[in-house]
Amino acid sequence: MSRNRTARLPASPPGPRPPTSWELEDLFVDPGYRRRGIATALVSRIAEVLRARGVERLEVTANPHALGFYRAAGFVDCGVAETDFGAAPRMVLAIS
C-alpha cells in the first residue's frame, strides 16, 4: 500500500455558496478612545477578511449620529430600516 496519496479538491467547495453580503452590528469604541482611528481600522480589517472570503458587501443599519463615520469609511446610503428606536439609515460598503 502506497503512503503517497493525492487528494483532488473540487474547483469550488461543495454545498451552498457562502453569503455575499454580511451585516455589521454594534460597532462601538469606548468614548475615551474615540477619534484615534480605531473604528476605521476595525472596519478596514473586517472588509479585508470578508474580501478574502469572497464576500462582496458589508451592510449596516447606522445610528444617525454615526452617519459621518460610515460615509467617511466608504459606506453609501441604500435605504431605511425600521428599528425599535424608529427609522434608521441602511448603508452598504462594497468590498469586492
Stockholm file with secondary structure:
# STOCKHOLM 1.0

chainA/1-96         MSRNRTARLPASPPGPRPPTSWELEDLFVDPGYRRRGIATALVSRIAEVLRARGVERLEVTANPHALGFYRAAGFVDCGVAETDFGAAPRMVLAIS
#=GR chainA/1-96 SS CCSCCCCCCCSSCSSSCCCSEEEECCCCCCGGGTTSSHHHHHHHHHHHHHHHTTCCEEEEECCGGGHHHHHHTTCEEEEEEEETTEEEEEEEEECC
#=GC SS_cons        CCSCCCCCCCSSCSSSCCCSEEEECCCCCCGGGTTSSHHHHHHHHHHHHHHHTTCCEEEEECCGGGHHHHHHTTCEEEEEEEETTEEEEEEEEECC
//
